[in-house]
Amino acid sequence: MNAAYPPPPPAGGRDRTTAWGVLGIVLGLICCGILGVGFGYLSIRDAKRYGRSPVLGYVAIALGVLNIIGSVILRVGGHHPLWNND
């Protein structure tokens, strides 16, 4: 019986990979692209730490970047709904 043992779980902390990813996706879509990117990064970081899939983090970053680009395009074009265009 010379089987290898599975690696031990990381010491301390909680796995918030899914929470960061979902929060990043929601915020990246609705309002704040920068927060979407930040929470996406946190999701990827936790995914690497706990051996989980980083897909939610990458989706959150992509949607956050798209939100930022869309906001810049709307602002430059003068059609952004939250800015006073007088």
N, C-alpha and C positions, 0 to 999 in steps of 0.2 A: 504494500500500500504506500505508494510514493506519489500520491496525488497532490497537486498544488492547491493551496488554500486561496479562496477569493480575496481580493484586496479589501482591507478594512475601510469602512466609511470614513469620510473626513471628520476630523475632530471638531465637535461643537458646530453651532450654526444650524440654520434651517434652510431647506431647499426652496427658494422662492423663484425658480426658473419660470414656471408657468405664470405666476402672478406678475412678474416684471414684464414678461412677453405680452400678456393680454393687456396690461395697463399701457404699455408702449403702443400697441396696435390701436387701442381705443383713442388715446390722446393724439397719436399721429394722424388718425383719420379725422377727428372732430375739430380739434382746436390748435394744438401746439406741436408743430413738427419737431421743434428742438427737444421737447420733453419726450416725444416718441423715440427719437434717436438715443437719448440718454437712458431711457428704460430698456430699449433694445440692447444697448451695450451691457447693462446690468444683467439682462436675461442671458446673454451669451457668456458672460463671465461666470455666472452661477452654473450654467449648463456644462461648461468645461470643468468646473470645480467638482460637480457631482456626477459627471459622466452621463449627462442627459443630452437630448437632441437640441441644438441651438436654432432650430428653424423659426420658432416664434420670435426670437431676437432679431434674426435677419429680416423677417417680414416687417417687424416694427420699425427697424431702421429704414427699410425701403419706403414704407408708407410715410414716415416722418420726413424723409428727403423729398418725396413727391409733394408733400404738403408745403414744405418750404419753397420749392421751385414754383409751385402753383401760386402761392401767395405773392412771390416776387413778380411773376408774370402779370397777375391781376393788378398789383400796385403800380407797376410801370405803365400798364395800359390804362390806368385811371378807373378801373372797374371794381376795385376791391370793396366789398360791402361794409366793412368795418372802419374804413378810413373816410374822412370828410374830403370830398373831391371838389371843394369850391375853388 
